[in-house]
Amino acid sequence: MIGIYLSGTGNTKYCVTKLVKLIDASADVVPLEDEFIIDKIKRNETVILGYPTQFSNAPYMVRDFIQMHASLWKGRKMICVATMGAFSGDGSGCAARLLKKYGAVILGGVHIKMPDSICDSKMLKKSAEENEKIIKGKQASVGVAIIHNDDIIAIANEDKYPTMSVFKFHIAVTALKKMEAENIPLDKMVYIKQKEMLKNTYSPLRDKYPDQGIRISYRDIIKYTVSISDNNTCDWLIRFVGGIDKVDSYIKSLGIKDMNFTETEESMHTDIMLCYNNWSTPLAIAQLLKKLHTENILTKEHFAFLETAMLDCVSGKNKLIAGLPTDIKFGHKTGRSNRTADGIQISEGDAGVIYLPNGEKCYIVVLIKDSRESDDDNAKIMADISNIVYRHLNK
């Protein structure tokens, strides 16, 4: 027997662990994102699956996991445990029916009523009233994802949030992977043509070398893209990897599914509404950050280089980093759109890694969509969230 779970606040983890240990004290209990979870499931005939009910259903992450590993469930005995707030719908039944479709033997299911998981969560708690002030009553959609060790918090994660320049992190990962495959050193020089240095976009590199082509290293192209958020170098990297579809397919090949990229910086500048086509859930970005830091996606040289580029990010000084002590390292990538004609900020976001004093890392992503709040208010939402998270983790 084995217990597996998705748990944002620790409630579901507690329930699954308690149930499994009552049945078999020697059985393992592991989170759904465990690196070796597939092998561990294969070694067990009976599986207890636990997850929080979201919108009267099993979470997307759980359903995707079941579907991605459809052959794993044939003949396996399953018990589904759905934790809930006020109302569960048919949370355990939703996963049970999907598992049965793939040949599982359903032994049973249970719904367990828990404390309010958002305002009672220790990681996101001042008081219930103070927490609610951060995101409630705002004229915006706010999505949050936090991963720390085996704990995951995902709030309003079901929506599709435009990534804006946060996607330059994904592009850098893809470009570095291609460089590894083709043995291209970071210091190799290339030539960016003058016609590639578009004028109607944010580009510190173009401003530094106006009206001319530029000879530059891959290292500096990626630094301009990640640390300074240059749009022209970003689109150069997209062309280098073979198009934005190559970025999309590579990131998805890593197991990051809840995202979609179809647009370049140039295309989004031709029509602001195309920004909605590049989207992600907050949790998908947090998962990619964690993979980068824990799964050797890149070589040690390239990981260290990209890590430093994110630590050197010059934008978003009033966003997530503003909620952290000044001596705490925070490597991140920000993004923001222009406003529409009626004043709506399509998206503003920040995604990064908090380097905690005890040596641990916390992966945090806040994405804000369709905001009528001011730029300062959007930034304050992010800073307030990172402050709460840090104070809890550094108790």
C-alpha positions in Angstrom: 0.0 0.0 0.0 1.0 3.6 -0.7 -0.6 7.0 0.0 -0.2 9.8 -2.5 -1.6 13.3 -2.2 -1.8 16.8 -3.5 -1.9 19.2 -0.5 -1.7 23.0 -0.5 -2.1 23.7 3.2 -1.1 20.3 4.8 -4.7 19.3 5.5 -4.9 16.6 2.9 -1.4 15.4 3.6 -2.5 14.9 7.3 -5.6 13.0 6.4 -4.0 10.7 3.9 -1.1 10.0 6.3 -3.4 9.3 9.2 -5.6 6.9 7.1 -2.6 5.0 5.5 -0.8 4.5 8.8 -4.0 3.2 10.5 -4.1 0.5 7.8 -0.4 -0.2 7.3 2.1 1.6 9.6 5.0 0.7 7.3 3.5 2.1 4.1 4.9 5.2 2.3 3.0 8.4 1.9 4.4 10.8 -0.8 3.3 14.0 -2.5 2.1 13.8 -6.1 5.1 15.8 -7.3 7.6 13.3 -5.8 10.4 12.6 -8.3 10.0 8.8 -8.1 6.3 8.6 -7.6 5.6 6.4 -10.7 8.0 3.7 -9.6 6.7 3.8 -6.1 3.1 3.4 -7.3 4.1 0.5 -9.5 5.5 -1.4 -6.5 2.1 -1.2 -4.7 -1.1 -3.0 -5.3 -3.3 -0.6 -3.3 -3.2 3.2 -3.5 -4.9 5.8 -1.4 -5.2 9.1 -3.4 -5.9 12.3 -1.5 -6.6 15.8 -2.8 -8.6 19.0 -2.0 -11.8 19.5 -3.8 -11.7 22.4 -6.2 -14.9 23.7 -7.8 -16.7 20.4 -6.8 -14.1 18.4 -8.7 -10.7 16.9 -8.4 -8.0 19.5 -9.2 -6.6 19.8 -12.7 -3.2 18.7 -11.5 -4.7 15.4 -10.2 -6.8 14.8 -13.3 -3.8 15.5 -15.5 -1.6 13.1 -13.5 -4.2 10.3 -13.8 -4.6 10.9 -17.6 -0.9 11.3 -18.3 -0.2 7.9 -16.7 -3.3 6.1 -17.9 -1.7 2.7 -18.1 -0.5 2.8 -14.5 -4.0 2.3 -13.0 -5.1 -1.0 -14.7 -5.9 -3.5 -12.0 -4.7 -1.2 -9.2 -6.9 -1.0 -6.1 -7.8 2.7 -5.3 -9.3 4.6 -2.4 -10.1 8.3 -3.1 -10.0 10.9 -0.3 -11.3 14.3 -1.1 -10.9 17.1 1.5 -13.3 20.0 1.3 -14.4 23.3 2.8 -18.1 24.0 2.9 -19.2 21.8 -0.1 -17.5 18.9 -1.9 -19.8 18.2 -4.8 -18.7 14.7 -5.9 -15.0 15.4 -5.4 -13.9 11.8 -4.7 -16.2 10.4 -7.3 -14.8 12.5 -10.1 -11.3 11.0 -9.7 -12.8 7.5 -9.0 -14.7 7.5 -12.3 -11.6 8.6 -14.2 -9.5 5.9 -12.6 -12.1 3.3 -13.3 -12.1 4.4 -17.0 -8.4 3.4 -17.0 -9.0 0.0 -15.4 -8.6 0.7 -11.7 -10.6 -1.2 -9.1 -12.3 1.3 -6.9 -12.5 0.2 -3.2 -14.2 3.3 -2.0 -14.1 7.0 -1.4 -14.5 9.5 1.4 -15.1 13.3 1.8 -13.6 15.0 4.8 -14.7 18.5 5.9 -11.7 20.6 6.8 -11.1 24.1 8.2 -11.2 27.0 5.7 -8.0 26.3 3.7 -7.3 29.9 2.5 -7.8 32.1 5.5 -6.8 29.5 8.1 -3.6 28.5 6.2 -0.6 29.3 8.4 1.6 30.1 5.4 -0.8 32.8 4.3 -2.0 34.1 7.7 -1.9 37.4 9.5 -5.6 37.3 10.5 -8.5 36.2 8.3 -9.5 39.9 7.9 -5.9 41.0 7.0 -5.5 38.2 4.5 -8.8 39.0 2.8 -7.8 42.6 2.4 -4.8 41.6 0.2 -6.8 40.2 -2.6 -10.5 40.5 -1.8 -12.3 43.6 -2.9 -9.7 44.3 -5.6 -10.7 45.0 -9.1 -8.5 42.3 -10.4 -8.0 38.5 -10.6 -5.1 37.4 -8.4 -3.5 34.0 -8.7 -0.9 32.7 -6.3 1.3 29.6 -6.2 3.8 28.7 -3.5 6.0 25.5 -3.3 8.1 24.9 -0.3 9.5 21.4 0.2 6.4 19.1 -0.1 3.9 21.9 0.6 2.0 23.5 -2.2 -0.4 26.4 -2.0 -2.4 27.3 -5.1 -5.0 30.1 -5.0 -7.2 30.9 -8.0 -5.1 28.6 -10.0 -7.8 27.5 -12.4 -7.6 30.7 -14.6 -5.4 31.4 -17.5 -3.1 34.3 -16.7 -1.2 36.2 -19.4 2.5 35.7 -18.6 3.8 38.8 -20.3 7.7 39.0 -19.8 7.7 36.2 -17.2 7.8 33.9 -20.3 11.3 35.1 -20.9 12.3 32.7 -18.2 10.9 29.8 -20.2 12.6 31.1 -23.3 15.9 31.3 -21.6 15.6 27.7 -20.4 14.7 26.5 -23.9 17.6 28.5 -25.5 20.1 27.1 -23.1 18.9 23.6 -23.7 19.4 24.0 -27.4 22.8 25.4 -26.9 23.7 22.3 -24.9 22.4 20.1 -27.7 24.5 21.9 -30.3 27.6 22.5 -28.0 27.3 26.3 -28.4 29.4 28.1 -25.7 27.9 31.0 -23.8 30.7 33.3 -25.0 30.2 32.5 -28.7 29.6 35.8 -30.6 26.7 36.3 -33.0 25.5 39.3 -35.1 22.1 40.9 -34.5 21.1 42.8 -37.6 19.9 46.4 -37.4 16.5 45.4 -38.8 16.0 43.0 -35.9 16.4 45.8 -33.4 12.8 47.1 -33.6 12.1 50.6 -32.5 8.6 50.4 -31.1 9.4 48.2 -28.1 11.4 48.2 -24.9 15.0 47.5 -25.7 17.9 48.8 -23.6 20.3 47.1 -26.0 19.0 49.0 -29.0 19.1 52.2 -27.0 22.7 51.6 -26.1 23.6 50.9 -29.8 21.1 52.9 -31.8 20.7 52.6 -35.6 23.2 49.7 -36.0 23.7 46.0 -36.0 25.4 44.5 -32.9 28.0 41.9 -32.3 27.2 40.2 -29.0 27.6 36.9 -27.1 24.9 34.4 -26.3 25.7 35.1 -22.7 24.8 38.8 -23.0 21.7 38.1 -25.2 20.3 35.9 -22.4 21.3 38.4 -19.7 19.6 41.2 -21.5 16.5 39.1 -21.9 16.2 37.8 -18.3 17.9 40.4 -16.2 16.8 43.5 -18.1 13.8 42.2 -20.0 14.9 43.4 -23.4 12.2 42.6 -26.0 14.4 42.5 -29.0 16.9 40.0 -27.5 13.9 38.0 -26.4 12.5 37.7 -29.9 16.1 36.9 -31.2 16.2 33.9 -28.8 12.7 32.8 -30.0 14.0 32.8 -33.6 17.2 31.0 -32.4 15.2 28.1 -30.9 13.1 27.8 -34.0 9.9 29.7 -33.1 7.7 30.2 -30.1 6.0 26.8 -30.7 9.4 25.2 -29.9 9.4 27.0 -26.5 5.9 25.8 -25.9 6.6 22.2 -26.8 9.9 22.0 -24.9 8.4 23.3 -21.7 5.4 21.0 -22.0 7.9 18.1 -22.6 9.1 18.7 -19.0 5.7 17.9 -17.7 4.5 21.5 -17.4 1.1 21.4 -19.0 -1.1 24.3 -17.8 0.4 26.9 -20.1 0.4 27.9 -23.7 2.7 30.2 -25.8 1.9 31.3 -29.3 3.0 34.9 -29.4 6.3 36.8 -29.6 7.0 40.3 -28.2 6.6 41.7 -31.7 3.2 40.1 -32.3 1.9 41.2 -28.9 3.0 44.8 -29.7 0.9 44.7 -32.9 -2.2 43.8 -31.0 -2.4 44.1 -27.2 -5.2 41.6 -27.0 -2.8 38.9 -28.3 -1.2 39.0 -24.9 -4.0 36.7 -23.7 -2.7 33.9 -26.0 0.5 33.5 -23.9 -0.8 32.2 -20.6 0.0 30.0 -17.6 -1.4 29.0 -14.3 0.7 30.3 -11.4 1.4 26.7 -10.2 2.8 25.7 -13.6 5.4 28.5 -13.4 6.3 27.5 -9.8 6.7 23.9 -10.9 9.1 24.9 -13.7 11.1 27.0 -11.2 11.3 24.0 -8.9 12.3 21.6 -11.7 15.1 24.0 -12.7 16.5 24.0 -9.2 16.0 20.3 -8.4 16.0 18.1 -11.5 19.2 19.0 -13.4 17.3 20.3 -16.5 20.4 22.2 -17.5 24.1 21.6 -17.0 25.7 23.0 -13.8 27.3 25.8 -15.9 24.0 26.9 -17.5 22.0 26.5 -14.3 24.4 28.7 -12.4 24.4 31.3 -15.2 20.6 31.5 -15.4 20.3 31.5 -11.6 22.6 34.5 -11.5 20.7 36.3 -14.3 17.5 36.0 -12.3 19.2 37.2 -9.1 20.4 40.2 -11.2 16.8 41.1 -12.3 16.5 44.9 -12.3 12.7 45.1 -12.7 9.9 44.8 -10.2 11.7 46.4 -7.2 8.2 47.1 -5.7 6.8 43.7 -6.3 7.6 40.4 -4.6 11.1 41.4 -3.6 9.7 44.5 -1.7 8.1 42.2 0.8 11.4 40.5 1.7 14.2 41.6 4.0 16.9 43.4 2.1 19.5 40.7 2.9 17.4 37.8 1.5 18.3 36.7 -2.0 15.5 36.5 -4.5 15.9 35.4 -8.1 13.0 36.2 -10.3 11.4 37.3 -13.6 8.7 39.9 -13.8 6.2 40.9 -16.5 3.6 43.5 -17.1 1.4 44.7 -20.0 0.4 48.1 -21.1 -3.1 49.1 -20.3 -6.0 48.8 -22.7 -7.9 51.9 -24.0 -10.3 51.6 -21.1 -7.5 51.4 -18.5 -7.4 47.7 -17.8 -4.0 46.2 -17.0 -4.2 42.9 -18.9 -1.5 41.3 -16.7 1.2 42.0 -14.1 3.3 39.3 -12.5 6.4 38.2 -10.7 7.8 34.7 -10.4 10.9 33.6 -8.5 12.8 31.8 -5.8 13.3 33.0 -2.2 16.6 31.8 -0.7 15.7 31.2 2.9 18.3 31.7 5.7 18.2 27.9 6.6 19.3 27.0 3.0 15.9 26.0 1.8 14.2 27.5 -1.2 10.6 28.7 -1.7 9.2 29.0 -5.2 6.6 31.8 -5.4 4.5 33.1 -8.2 1.8 35.9 -8.2 0.0 36.7 -11.4 -2.6 39.5 -11.6 -5.1 39.7 -14.5 -7.5 42.3 -15.8 -6.7 44.8 -13.1 -8.3 48.2 -12.7 -6.1 48.8 -9.7 -3.2 51.2 -10.0 0.3 50.0 -10.8 1.3 50.7 -7.2 -1.7 48.7 -5.8 -0.9 45.8 -8.0 2.7 45.8 -6.8 1.6 46.1 -3.2 -0.6 42.9 -3.5 2.5 41.0 -4.5 4.7 42.5 -1.8 2.1 41.8 0.9 1.9 38.1 -0.2 5.7 37.6 -0.2 6.0 39.3 3.2 3.4 36.9 4.8 5.1 33.9 3.2 8.6 34.8 4.3 7.5 35.6 7.9 5.8 32.3 8.2 8.7 30.3 6.7 11.3 32.1 8.8 9.7 31.6 12.2 
